[in-house]
């Protein structure tokens, strides 16, 4: 690791530059942009085709990351399955639909890739304490990796956050602080950084530019795995549930790194699957100014329900030739049920946004019928199991025997089992 560089203007910063969540000091006033890890020429020259090694976690991809293999704090993250979804694909009109199932990570979400690298970087820098603002996956993941590394962890959340996720965070030993006023989460973390030099992984300033740059590098490993799992082939489209775009940016950066290393010769189109449409509306303008969504509405997709995107999302989609697609809660409920029923995969409501968006883009003719489409499913449906769908699965109470069960089977499926 050579240091950091601004994604927008290219300004260079040293490796010990404190990350204060406001991004580049030069771009900050007019068009804030996140910093990204910069690598030495020697490390770039070492990059070749990565290798899948599940036993090593993300250390298998150390040549593409800011921490060495022997520094990696790991719970065996990554190496998640790429599952062909032929039945669902036929229903959506997509002939080659694949699901990258990130629920198979240690804490059941894609955030483990971020936390593995972020906690490893924090430990290498001598930090004994990490913190984040989170109502769910990010907090659970950071707490688990902090526990693995022997660090203490603070997760600042708010009253009314999803119960299963908050409980999971606490089980890993983190201190969980629930605030009556959720707007106080970021100021508390910002003060901790200013007074004590806390290593905070989440955003804690507005406008948001993204999360800690070191952690975002962990998402590059999704691109590495996709290329390896498809024997060197690159998908036509990669669709990603998007709030501030850390995952989307990391995946795109991973593909760019692979091309620079000569591993692949083309890049996919990236899709930001959104709730409120900030990136979509920003793409319609030639400038890089981020649009704030108008008249935001309540959503059950809590982890991606942001009203303003980030420059890192916008530039990644734009440079890839991709697009952004807005998905409603109604479409998410339908997609979650369809994915479970037709493919046996239970995804978090926010996590299936990618699949819903891919179906909509196919219906509008943007995705072609024979295009290869990878949808990143970011987390397990058990994460928000306390949320009840508008049309819950049919459940019968039986007081009799098999004949009564057969009647219900006939009513449900049109015929009893042979």
Secondary structure, 3 states (H helix, E strand, C coil): CCEEEECCCCCEEECCCCCCCCCCCCCCCCCCCCEEEECCHHHHHCCCCCCCCHHHHHHHHHHHCCCCHHHCCCCCCCCCCEEECHHHHHHHCCCEEEEEEHHHCCCCECHHHHHHHHHHHHHHCCCCEEEEECCCHHHHHHHHHHHHHCCEEEEEEECCCCHHHHHHHHHCCCEEEEECCCCHHHHHHHHHHHHHCCEECCCCCCCCCCCCHHHHHHHHHHHHHHHHHCCCCCCCEEEEECCCCHHHHHHHHHHHHHHHCCCCCCCCEEEEEECCCHHHHHHCCCCCCCCECCCCCCCCCHHHCCCECCHHHHHHHHHHCCEEEECCHHHHHHHHHHHHHHHCCCECCHHHHHHHHHHHHHHCCCCCCCCEEEEEECEEHHHHCCCCCCCCCCCCCCCCCHHHHHHHHHHHHCCCCC
